[in-house]
């Protein structure tokens, strides 16, 4: 195969506060020759998720990304060449790859290398049927154990995971209240996602709104933001409530600058016999096929809406990840580089 030029974004600084474009550096190099056991992938689309902010700063469930290496993202790509059995030219694959045009990989690491079914939609594979959808599915049903007739509250409700969690809770027969920022997002939750109520945290008092919409308390609280909103929800949990800790986006830009804000109302977990539990979707890896089958059915039945925010072009990768932390995105944040061939 002729030599390929590879455009990349390298991580060159640990962010302090908000991610900045100059935390990354544009680089152009050539694709290395394939070795036995490796595949060459042309990257088609990247997923942008709040957890990437942690990867840039510190050891989390993966070691901090080394400075000077390509920034990473959940990726769908197409195999251009393969020296690994089971993978052939033209296959669509998914893994944790760099922000670059081409990736050479042996499939080791957190996400490995997974072959997608022939004809799969790369955008769907990175959103509703990817880590985002799986997180919403298991957070709502396995960790939160949401049941018909319960009141289910979700923060970050117009985001990728939050919106799907709320819709899954509705399918299960819950009364669903979403917390989001701005009238446009709250309108979408009510009119498109089918939520029973929406709270605009930018223009409403969250405490008063939770009291209004959850008069008997909150049975399941699916938390994506942490901080003050988590504390407001803890103040209103019902007996036997389950608090699902999925993310804390309101705290991520404090990494390296100040300690995170802890909840003040945690004693309600004791007095109301409730529990608060964090999770990683990888804990449920053996059950992924079950979730993908169920969510594919719900999507076909139009019970799940796949709201995405699609940006385009590798050159826009830094701008795209920043959208997550300014509230500019509406739904799952993705960046598309190209289409399958």
C-alpha positions in Angstrom: 0.0 0.0 0.0 1.3 3.5 -0.9 2.5 5.7 1.9 -0.4 7.4 3.7 -0.2 10.9 5.2 -1.8 10.9 8.7 -3.2 14.1 10.3 -3.4 14.0 14.1 -4.2 16.0 17.2 -1.7 15.4 20.0 -2.4 16.1 23.7 0.3 18.5 24.8 -1.0 20.0 28.1 -3.0 19.0 31.1 -6.0 21.3 31.2 -6.5 23.7 34.1 -10.2 24.6 34.3 -11.9 24.6 30.9 -10.3 22.6 28.1 -8.6 25.0 25.6 -7.7 24.5 22.0 -4.0 24.9 22.7 -4.1 21.9 25.0 -3.8 20.1 21.6 -1.3 20.4 18.8 -1.9 19.6 15.1 0.6 17.1 13.7 1.2 15.5 10.3 3.1 12.2 9.9 3.0 9.0 7.9 1.2 5.8 8.7 3.6 3.1 9.9 3.8 -0.3 8.2 1.6 -3.0 9.5 3.0 -5.7 11.7 1.5 -9.2 12.3 -1.6 -9.0 14.4 -2.4 -5.4 13.4 -5.0 -3.7 11.3 -5.0 -0.4 9.5 -8.3 1.6 10.1 -9.6 4.7 8.3 -11.4 6.5 11.0 -15.0 7.6 10.2 -16.4 9.1 13.3 -15.5 10.0 16.9 -17.5 10.0 20.1 -17.0 12.9 22.5 -17.9 12.2 26.1 -17.4 14.1 29.4 -15.1 11.3 30.7 -12.4 12.3 28.3 -11.8 15.4 30.5 -10.6 13.0 33.2 -8.4 11.1 30.8 -6.6 14.3 30.0 -5.8 15.1 33.6 -5.4 12.1 35.8 -5.5 8.3 36.2 -9.1 7.2 36.3 -10.3 3.8 35.1 -7.6 4.2 32.5 -4.2 5.8 33.0 -3.9 9.5 32.2 -3.2 9.9 28.5 0.5 10.6 28.0 1.4 14.1 26.8 2.7 14.1 23.2 0.5 11.2 22.1 -2.7 11.4 20.1 -5.9 12.3 22.0 -8.3 9.3 22.2 -11.9 8.8 21.6 -14.4 6.0 21.0 -14.2 5.5 17.3 -15.9 3.7 14.4 -13.7 3.1 11.4 -13.2 0.9 8.3 -10.4 -1.6 7.8 -8.1 -0.7 4.9 -5.6 -3.5 5.5 -5.2 -6.4 7.9 -2.6 -8.7 9.2 -4.9 -9.9 12.0 -7.0 -13.0 11.5 -10.8 -12.4 11.6 -10.5 -8.8 10.2 -10.6 -8.0 6.5 -10.5 -5.0 4.2 -13.9 -3.3 4.3 -14.9 -4.4 7.8 -16.4 -1.8 10.0 -14.8 -1.8 13.5 -15.1 0.0 16.8 -12.5 0.8 19.4 -10.6 3.5 21.4 -8.5 5.2 18.7 -6.6 8.5 18.3 -7.9 11.7 16.9 -6.3 11.0 13.5 -7.2 10.0 10.0 -5.8 6.5 10.3 -5.0 4.2 13.2 -2.8 1.1 13.3 -3.9 -1.1 16.1 -3.7 -4.6 17.5 -7.0 -4.2 19.4 -5.5 -4.1 22.9 -6.6 -1.9 25.7 -9.9 -0.8 27.3 -12.3 -1.1 24.4 -10.3 -3.6 22.3 -11.3 -4.0 18.6 -14.9 -5.0 17.9 -16.2 -5.8 14.4 -19.6 -4.4 13.6 -22.3 -6.2 11.6 -22.2 -5.6 7.9 -24.1 -2.5 6.9 -24.0 -1.0 10.5 -24.6 2.7 10.8 -21.4 4.2 12.3 -23.4 7.1 13.9 -25.9 4.8 15.6 -23.0 2.5 16.7 -21.4 5.5 18.6 -24.6 6.7 20.1 -27.8 4.8 20.9 -26.2 1.4 20.2 -22.8 2.3 21.6 -21.3 3.1 25.0 -23.8 5.9 25.5 -26.9 3.8 25.1 -25.4 0.9 27.0 -24.7 3.2 29.9 -28.2 4.5 29.9 -29.7 1.0 29.7 -27.7 -0.6 32.6 -27.7 2.6 34.7 -31.5 2.8 34.5 -32.4 -0.9 34.7 -29.6 -2.7 36.5 -28.2 0.0 38.9 -31.3 2.1 39.3 -33.8 -0.8 39.1 -36.4 1.5 37.8 -40.0 0.1 38.0 -43.4 1.1 36.8 -45.1 3.7 38.8 -41.9 5.2 40.3 -40.7 8.8 39.9 -37.5 8.9 37.9 -35.4 12.1 37.8 -32.4 12.5 35.5 -29.9 15.4 35.3 -28.1 16.3 32.1 -31.4 15.2 30.6 -31.0 16.6 27.1 -27.5 15.0 26.8 -26.7 11.7 25.2 -26.9 9.4 28.2 -29.5 11.4 30.2 -32.1 11.6 27.4 -31.9 7.8 26.7 -32.0 7.0 30.4 -35.2 9.0 30.7 -36.8 7.4 27.7 -35.9 3.9 28.9 -37.5 4.8 32.3 -40.6 5.9 30.4 -40.7 2.5 28.5 -40.6 0.8 31.9 -43.6 2.8 33.1 -42.0 5.5 35.3 -43.0 9.1 35.7 -39.9 10.9 34.3 -38.6 14.4 35.2 -35.6 15.8 33.3 -33.3 18.6 34.4 -31.6 20.4 31.5 -30.3 23.9 30.6 -32.4 26.2 28.5 -36.0 26.3 27.1 -35.1 24.6 23.8 -33.8 21.5 25.5 -36.7 21.4 28.0 -39.2 21.7 25.1 -37.5 18.8 23.3 -37.7 16.7 26.5 -41.5 17.2 26.7 -42.5 17.2 23.0 -40.0 14.7 21.5 -38.6 12.5 24.3 -41.9 12.2 26.1 -40.8 13.2 29.5 -43.6 14.1 32.0 -41.9 17.3 33.2 -38.7 19.3 32.5 -36.8 21.7 34.8 -34.7 24.4 33.3 -31.9 24.8 35.8 -30.7 28.0 34.1 -34.0 29.8 34.6 -35.8 28.0 37.4 -35.1 27.2 41.1 -34.3 23.5 40.9 -35.3 22.8 44.6 -38.8 24.3 44.2 -39.3 22.6 40.8 -38.3 19.2 42.3 -40.8 19.7 45.1 -43.5 20.6 42.6 -42.9 17.7 40.2 -41.9 15.0 42.8 -44.5 15.5 45.6 -43.9 12.0 46.9 -40.2 12.2 46.5 -37.7 10.8 44.0 -37.5 7.0 43.7 -34.6 6.9 41.2 -32.2 9.8 40.6 -29.9 9.3 37.6 -27.0 11.8 38.1 -24.9 13.0 35.3 -23.7 16.4 36.7 -22.8 16.1 40.4 -22.4 19.2 42.5 -25.3 21.4 43.6 -28.0 19.6 41.6 -27.0 16.2 43.1 -27.4 17.8 46.5 -30.9 19.2 45.6 -32.0 15.7 44.5 -30.6 14.0 47.7 -32.8 16.4 49.7 -35.9 15.0 48.1 -35.3 11.2 47.8 -38.1 8.9 48.8 -37.8 5.9 51.1 -35.9 3.1 49.4 -34.6 5.5 46.7 -31.7 4.6 44.4 -29.2 7.3 43.3 -27.3 6.3 40.2 -23.9 8.0 39.9 -23.0 8.1 36.2 -21.1 11.3 35.8 -20.3 14.7 37.3 -19.8 17.1 34.4 -20.2 20.1 36.6 -17.1 19.1 38.5 -14.7 18.0 35.7 -13.3 21.4 34.9 -12.2 21.7 38.5 -9.7 18.9 38.1 -6.3 20.2 39.0 -7.6 23.5 40.4 -9.8 22.7 43.5 -11.3 19.7 45.3 -14.8 18.5 44.0 -17.8 19.6 46.0 -19.3 16.9 48.1 -23.0 16.4 48.8 -24.3 17.9 52.1 -27.6 15.9 52.1 -26.1 12.4 52.1 -27.5 11.6 55.5 -30.9 11.2 53.8 -29.5 7.9 52.4 -29.5 6.7 56.0 -32.8 8.0 57.2 -34.7 7.0 54.1 -33.0 3.6 53.6 -31.7 4.6 50.2 -28.5 3.8 48.3 -26.1 5.7 46.1 -24.0 3.7 43.7 -21.6 4.5 41.0 -20.8 2.2 38.0 -18.9 1.8 34.8 -20.6 0.3 31.8 -17.7 -2.1 31.3 -19.0 -4.0 34.4 -21.9 -5.2 32.2 -19.8 -6.3 29.2 -21.2 -9.8 29.1 -24.7 -8.4 28.9 -24.1 -6.0 26.0 -25.7 -8.2 23.3 -28.9 -8.3 25.4 -29.0 -4.5 25.7 -28.2 -3.9 22.0 -31.0 -6.3 20.9 -33.6 -4.6 23.2 -32.6 -1.0 22.3 -32.5 -1.9 18.6 -36.1 -3.1 19.0 -37.2 0.0 20.9 -35.5 2.3 18.3 -37.3 0.5 15.4 -40.6 1.0 17.3 -39.7 4.7 17.7 -39.8 4.5 21.5 -36.2 5.8 21.6 -35.1 9.0 19.9 -31.4 9.2 18.9 -30.7 13.0 19.3 -27.2 13.7 18.0 -25.1 16.8 17.6 -22.9 16.1 14.6 -19.8 18.2 13.8 -17.6 17.5 10.8 -13.9 17.5 10.0 -10.8 16.4 11.9 -9.6 20.0 12.1 -12.6 20.7 14.4 -11.9 18.1 17.0 -10.7 20.5 19.8 -13.7 22.8 19.2 -16.0 19.8 19.3 -14.9 18.5 22.7 -15.2 22.0 24.2 -18.9 22.0 23.2 -19.6 19.4 25.8 -18.4 21.7 28.7 -20.1 24.9 27.5 -23.5 23.3 27.0 -23.4 24.0 23.3 -24.1 20.4 22.3 -27.7 19.1 22.1 -27.7 15.3 22.3 -24.8 13.0 21.7 -21.7 14.9 20.6 -20.1 13.3 17.5 -17.5 14.3 14.9 -17.7 12.8 11.4 -14.6 12.4 9.2 -16.1 10.4 6.4 -18.5 7.6 5.2 -17.9 3.9 4.7 -16.8 2.9 1.2 
